[in-house]
């Protein structure tokens, strides 16, 4: 299974997701860190990602050429200009054009509100994502 994790800025969310996946998923899992910047990418690789790709061009070319099973990202990936300008319109298009399962983590975003999720702990979101990936993996092994 090949899983991509996207994050920007300091990659705190991406690191948490990758560490949790490494503890919970079987070992042949490939985790690709997609960072909006090199700092975020390096933090996710240190957290346990198999490899890292940085920046707008790297993200877009990865999305266009690499088959993946799923991508995990903060909700800000759906709006250009978010993450303090790190998300560009071409990145949003590349993300939406992906033909894989997409997990969006509902972090606070000033222009996007998801009713019912305002007080949901991020840890529970990560656990649910990992549970779903584990179930999907089990289905492909059958």
N, C-alpha and C positions, 0 to 999 in steps of 0.2 A: 504494500500500500504506500502511495506517495501523497504526503500531506504538505500543503504550503501554509505558512503562518505569516501574515502581514502585520507590521506595526511601524510606527514612526517615532519621532522625538527620542525619548530615552528607552523605549521598548519594554517598559515595565510589564505591560499586558502580554506581549509576545513571549517574554521570558517565563512568565507564570504558566502560560499555556504549554510551552515546550517542556518545561520541567515536569508538569503534571502528566503530559503524554508519555514522556520517557519512563516515568514510574508506573504507568498503567497499561501501556500498549505493548504487544509483543515486539521483540527485537528487530525483525526484518523491516520495520517501518522506516521509511525515508522521510525525514522532515526537512523541508526547505524554508529557510528564513528569508523572507522578502522584506527588506527594510527600506523605508522612504529615504533613509540617509545611512551613511556607512557606520555611524555610531550605533544606531539601532540594530543594524545587521550584525555587527560584531558582538553586541550584547546577547543576541539570540543564538548565535553560533556558540558562544561560551556557555549558554544555558543548555546546550545539547543538540542543536540542529545539525543535520548531516552536512549541510552546505549553506552558503548565503549569497544573496544577490541584492545589490543596492541600487537605489535611485529610480527615477522615472523610466529611463530607457531600459534598464535591466528588468524592471517589473513588467513593462509592456511586452518586451520580447519573450520573457518567460511565459507570460499568459498566452501568447500567440503560438508558441512552439512546443511547450512541454505538456504532455498529458498528465493530469493529476486527478486524484480521487476526490479531494476536497480542499477548500481554502477557508481558513479561519482569519477573521479580521474584525477590527472595531467598526461600529456602524458608520463612522466617519468616512469610510471608503466609498460610500455612495454619493458623496457631495464634494465637488471640486472646491478647492480653497480651504477645506477643513484641515485639521491638524496643523494649525498655524501656517497654512499655505503649502504644506507638503503634498497634498493630494491635488493632482492636476486633472483637467478634463479628459485627456487621453488615458490616464490611469483609471478613471471611473469607467470609461468605455471598455477598456481591456478587461476590467473586473466583471462588468455586466455581460460581456461576450463569452466568458468562460463557460464551458459545458461540463461542469462538475457540481457537486453539492457545495453550497456556500453557507458557512456559519457566521452570522453577524453577532457580535457581542454588543449589547445595548448600553454602551457608556453614555454618560451625559453629553448631550450635543445641543448647542444653543438653538438650532433651527429644526431639529428632528426630535419629536417626542413620541415615545411608544407607551401608550396607556397601560397601566398595570405592571410596568417593569421599573418604575422609578426607584423603588427601594429593594430591588432584587440584588442580592450580593453577587459580585462578579465570580466568586469562587463557585457558587451554585451553577452559574452559566457554563463555566469551564468543565465542571463535573458532568453536566448534561451533554455537552458536546463530546466529551471523551466516551461517555456511555453510548451515544449514538454511533460514533466511529467504531467502537468495539463491536456493536451489534451489526453494523454494515460489514465489517471484516469477517465476522462469523458467518454471515450469509454467503459471502463469496467463497468461503472454504467448503461450503456444503455441496 
